[in-house]
Amino acid sequence: MSHLDLEQLREKVDAVNLEILTLINERATVIQEIGKIKEKQGVNRYDPLRERHMLNLLKENNNGPLDQKTVDHIFKEIFKSALDMQEEDHRKALLVSRKKKAEDTIITINGESIGDGTPSFIFGPCAVESQDQVSKVAEAIGAKGLKLIRGGAYKPRTSPYDFQGLGLEGLKMLKAAADQYKLAVVSEIVTPHHLEEALPFVDVVQVGARNMQNFELLKAVGQINKPVLLKRGMSATVDEFINAAEYIIASGNSQIILCERGIRTYEKATRNTLDISAVPILKQETHLPVFVDVTHSTGRRDLLLPAAKAAIAIGADGVMAEVHPDPAVALSDAAQQMDLNQFDDYYDALMKFMKQYEFKM
């Protein structure tokens, strides 16, 4: 074969490559339209029966020289790229997506701007146990000039025999203490049924890890005009977490704070494994503020400070931790709550760290 013949064949290959590229991109455009229709209909993007039909059609019309195994491999990669493209289009279309809204969402609660670059803090007991208990914690929080207090009144527990919370009476105690020290209340609601009765006593509705995919609850809090603190499920992927937030914003409420609280892994040194990398991922993928719950992610008092430093250093908008006047007699999660003296030391050390490294305060 002459050099001229080789060049002509190469030119022919180049022309075929460009034709294939044009057809693949044309196919991709059609796939995008199919994806939009599936999105509206709520149909799964991946349809194995449809893929089998397409492969069978190719097999029936394959006259070589490529063998069928090679053809199947090539087209399965094309099919996969189409699914990946539909998934990317889905992410871009999400209302919580950074691509949908470039600027950060800033939520104002009791004069505190959450998501404006200044780290915020939520402290309080794991569970409301008495008026005296929450009042002591509220006093310690208010003395530091902080604006928010957390406390559980409805407690979803792993064991049915564990303390389940004081319910509405507990919320009333928490609200009374908060009002005395000019604090906003953050508390978990576990069912849509409790939402209406709880709203007068709650400023921020928390959706806990065990309820992250309670879709009826997500829709219900999406219809209220109060901020929602959404915790990541213990076995949830980042995508699942983002989609849970989408349920809320799609129902009309854009005041959402995401909270990383550790995920379940094989590691036993801590209560959960703090996925600290989720913070910048969530900040890049969404426009929502991101908190880190250092108490539930570590389950250890000795790790609360370093975990909080790591959260702030990596870009979290805030930190949540638990405080109790006497953790030894706490009715839940005794081992991971700080007492009031430890809380003072913890907060002073955190402020010193932020000042030392010039974090915005």
C-alpha positions in Angstrom: 0.0 0.0 0.0 1.4 3.4 -1.0 1.8 6.3 1.4 -1.0 8.1 -0.5 -3.4 5.2 0.0 -2.7 5.2 3.7 -3.3 9.0 4.0 -6.6 8.6 2.1 -7.7 5.8 4.5 -6.8 7.9 7.5 -8.8 10.8 6.1 -11.7 8.5 5.6 -11.3 7.3 9.3 -11.3 11.0 10.4 -14.4 11.6 8.4 -16.2 8.6 9.9 -15.0 9.7 13.4 -16.6 13.1 12.9 -19.8 11.4 11.6 -19.9 9.2 14.6 -19.4 12.2 16.9 -22.2 14.1 15.2 -24.5 11.1 15.6 -23.5 10.5 19.3 -24.2 14.1 20.1 -27.5 14.0 18.2 -28.4 10.9 20.3 -27.4 12.8 23.4 -29.8 15.6 22.5 -32.7 13.1 22.1 -31.7 11.4 25.4 -31.9 14.8 27.2 -35.5 15.3 25.8 -36.4 11.8 27.0 -34.9 12.6 30.4 -37.1 15.7 30.8 -40.2 13.7 30.0 -39.2 11.0 32.5 -38.5 13.7 35.1 -42.0 15.1 34.7 -43.5 11.6 34.8 -41.5 10.5 37.8 -40.1 7.5 35.8 -36.8 5.9 36.6 -34.0 7.1 34.3 -32.6 3.6 33.9 -34.9 1.1 32.1 -33.2 -2.4 31.8 -35.9 -3.7 29.4 -35.4 -0.8 27.1 -31.6 -1.4 27.1 -32.1 -5.1 26.3 -34.4 -4.1 23.4 -31.7 -1.8 22.0 -29.0 -4.4 22.3 -31.2 -7.0 20.6 -31.9 -4.6 17.8 -28.2 -4.0 17.3 -27.5 -7.8 17.3 -30.1 -8.4 14.7 -28.5 -5.8 12.4 -24.8 -6.4 13.1 -23.2 -7.6 9.9 -19.6 -7.3 11.1 -16.7 -7.1 11.0 -17.1 -6.2 14.7 -18.2 -9.2 16.8 -21.3 -8.8 19.0 -19.4 -8.8 22.2 -17.5 -5.7 21.1 -20.6 -4.0 19.8 -22.4 -4.6 23.1 -19.4 -3.2 25.0 -19.3 0.0 22.9 -23.0 0.6 23.1 -23.2 -0.1 26.8 -20.7 2.6 27.3 -22.8 4.9 25.2 -25.9 4.0 27.2 -24.0 4.7 30.4 -22.8 8.1 29.3 -26.4 8.9 28.5 -27.5 8.0 32.0 -24.7 10.0 33.5 -25.8 13.0 31.4 -29.4 12.6 32.6 -28.1 12.4 36.2 -26.1 15.6 35.7 -29.1 17.4 34.1 -31.2 16.2 37.1 -28.7 17.8 39.5 -28.6 21.0 37.6 -32.4 21.2 37.7 -32.6 20.8 41.5 -33.9 23.9 43.3 -31.2 23.4 46.0 -28.4 23.2 43.3 -25.6 25.8 43.2 -26.1 25.7 39.4 -29.8 26.8 39.9 -28.8 29.6 42.4 -25.2 30.8 42.4 -25.4 33.0 45.5 -25.4 31.5 49.0 -28.7 31.3 50.8 -28.6 33.3 54.1 -31.2 32.5 56.8 -31.8 35.0 59.5 -32.9 33.6 62.9 -33.3 35.8 65.9 -30.9 38.3 64.5 -28.4 35.7 63.6 -27.4 35.5 59.9 -26.6 31.8 59.1 -24.7 31.3 55.9 -23.1 34.7 55.6 -19.5 33.5 56.2 -19.6 34.0 60.0 -19.8 30.6 61.8 -22.9 30.2 64.0 -23.4 27.9 67.0 -26.3 25.8 68.3 -25.9 24.4 71.8 -28.3 22.8 74.2 -29.2 19.5 75.9 -29.9 16.3 74.1 -33.3 16.1 75.6 -35.5 18.5 77.7 -35.8 16.9 81.1 -37.0 19.7 83.4 -37.5 23.4 83.5 -34.5 23.9 85.8 -32.3 21.9 83.5 -33.1 23.8 80.3 -33.0 27.2 82.1 -29.5 26.6 83.4 -28.3 25.7 79.9 -30.2 28.7 78.4 -28.5 31.0 80.9 -25.0 29.7 79.9 -25.8 30.1 76.2 -27.3 33.6 76.6 -24.3 34.7 78.7 -22.1 34.1 75.6 -24.2 36.3 73.4 -25.4 33.4 71.4 -28.8 33.3 69.8 -30.0 29.7 69.5 -30.7 26.8 71.8 -31.5 23.2 70.9 -33.3 20.6 72.9 -35.2 17.4 72.1 -38.8 17.0 73.2 -39.9 14.3 70.8 -37.1 11.7 70.9 -37.0 8.9 68.3 -34.9 6.3 70.1 -33.4 3.0 68.9 -34.9 1.1 71.8 -38.6 1.5 72.6 -37.7 1.4 76.3 -35.4 4.5 76.2 -36.5 8.0 77.2 -38.8 9.2 74.5 -38.9 12.9 75.5 -41.5 15.0 77.2 -43.4 16.0 74.1 -45.3 19.2 74.0 -44.7 19.9 77.7 -41.0 19.7 77.0 -41.3 22.2 74.2 -43.1 24.6 76.4 -40.3 24.3 79.0 -37.7 24.9 76.3 -39.6 27.9 74.9 -40.0 29.5 78.4 -36.2 29.2 79.0 -35.4 30.5 75.5 -37.7 33.5 75.9 -36.1 34.4 79.3 -32.7 34.6 77.7 -33.8 35.9 74.3 -32.9 32.7 72.4 -34.5 31.0 69.4 -35.6 27.3 69.8 -34.3 24.5 67.6 -36.1 21.2 68.2 -36.9 18.0 66.3 -40.4 17.1 65.1 -40.8 13.4 64.2 -44.2 13.2 62.6 -46.4 15.6 60.6 -49.0 15.0 63.2 -46.9 16.9 65.8 -46.0 19.8 63.6 -49.1 22.0 64.1 -49.0 21.8 67.9 -45.3 22.3 68.1 -44.9 25.3 65.7 -45.8 28.0 68.3 -42.9 26.9 70.5 -40.3 26.2 67.8 -38.3 28.7 65.7 -36.3 26.1 63.7 -37.8 22.7 63.0 -35.2 20.0 63.0 -35.7 16.9 60.9 -33.5 14.2 62.5 -31.3 11.6 60.8 -33.8 8.8 61.2 -36.4 10.9 59.4 -34.2 12.3 56.6 -36.2 10.1 54.1 -39.6 10.5 55.8 -41.0 12.1 52.7 -44.3 13.0 54.2 -42.6 14.9 57.0 -40.3 16.6 54.5 -43.3 17.7 52.4 -45.0 19.0 55.6 -42.1 21.1 56.8 -41.8 22.3 53.2 -45.2 24.0 53.7 -44.3 26.0 56.8 -42.7 29.5 57.0 -40.0 28.6 59.4 -36.4 27.4 58.9 -35.7 23.7 58.8 -32.5 22.1 60.0 -32.2 18.8 58.0 -29.8 16.2 59.4 -28.1 13.6 57.1 -29.3 10.1 57.6 -26.8 7.7 59.2 -26.5 5.6 56.0 -27.4 8.3 53.4 -25.2 9.3 50.5 -24.6 12.9 49.8 -27.0 12.7 46.8 -29.7 11.2 48.9 -29.2 14.0 51.4 -29.5 16.7 48.7 -32.6 15.1 47.3 -34.2 15.1 50.8 -33.6 18.8 50.9 -35.1 19.1 47.5 -38.4 17.6 48.9 -38.5 20.6 51.3 -37.7 23.3 48.8 -40.0 21.8 46.2 -42.8 22.1 48.7 -42.2 25.8 49.0 -39.7 26.3 51.9 -36.2 27.4 50.9 -35.1 28.1 54.5 -33.0 24.9 54.8 -29.9 24.3 56.9 -28.1 21.1 56.1 -26.4 19.3 59.0 -23.7 16.6 58.7 -23.9 14.4 61.8 -21.7 11.5 60.9 -22.5 8.3 59.0 -22.5 4.6 60.1 -19.3 2.7 59.1 -17.5 -0.3 60.5 -15.4 2.0 62.8 -16.2 1.7 66.5 -13.8 4.3 67.9 -16.5 6.9 67.6 -20.3 6.8 67.7 -20.4 7.5 64.0 -17.8 8.5 61.4 -17.7 12.2 60.7 -17.7 12.7 57.0 -16.0 16.1 57.1 -15.5 16.1 53.3 -19.3 16.3 52.9 -19.1 19.9 54.0 -17.3 21.3 51.0 -19.2 19.0 48.7 -22.5 20.2 50.0 -21.2 23.8 49.8 -20.2 23.3 46.1 -23.3 21.3 45.1 -25.9 23.4 46.9 -26.5 27.1 47.9 -27.7 26.1 51.4 -25.8 26.7 54.7 -24.1 23.6 56.2 -23.7 22.8 59.9 -21.8 20.0 61.6 -23.2 18.2 64.6 -19.9 17.3 66.5 -21.8 15.5 69.3 -23.6 12.8 67.4 -20.8 12.4 64.8 -18.2 11.6 67.5 -20.2 10.6 70.6 -17.1 11.6 72.7 -16.6 14.7 74.7 -12.9 14.6 74.2 -13.4 14.9 70.4 -15.9 17.8 70.4 -13.3 20.6 70.2 -11.1 19.1 67.5 -14.1 18.1 65.4 -15.5 21.6 65.7 -12.2 23.2 64.7 -12.1 20.9 61.7 -15.7 21.8 60.7 -15.0 25.5 60.8 -11.6 25.1 59.1 -13.2 23.2 56.2 -15.9 25.8 55.7 -18.9 24.9 57.7 -21.4 27.6 58.4 -21.9 26.5 62.0 -21.4 23.8 64.7 -24.0 22.0 66.9 -23.0 20.4 70.2 -24.8 19.2 73.3 -24.7 20.8 76.8 -26.2 19.5 80.1 -25.9 20.9 83.6 -25.1 17.4 84.9 -24.4 14.9 82.1 -23.9 12.0 84.6 -27.6 12.0 85.3 -28.8 12.8 81.8 -31.7 10.7 80.6 -30.1 10.3 77.2 -26.6 10.4 75.6 -24.9 11.1 78.9 -21.4 10.2 77.6 -21.3 12.8 74.9 -22.7 16.0 76.6 -20.6 18.7 78.1 -21.3 20.1 81.5 -21.4 23.9 82.0 -17.8 24.3 83.0 -16.7 22.2 80.0 -18.9 24.2 77.8 -17.2 27.4 79.0 -13.8 26.0 78.2 -14.9 24.5 74.9 -16.4 27.8 73.7 -13.4 29.9 74.9 -11.0 27.5 73.0 -13.1 27.6 69.9 -13.2 31.4 69.9 -9.4 31.5 70.4 -9.0 29.1 67.5 -11.1 31.3 65.2 -9.3 34.5 66.3 -5.9 32.8 65.9 -6.6 31.8 62.3 -8.6 34.9 61.5 -12.0 33.3 60.8 -14.7 35.9 60.4 -16.4 36.4 63.7 
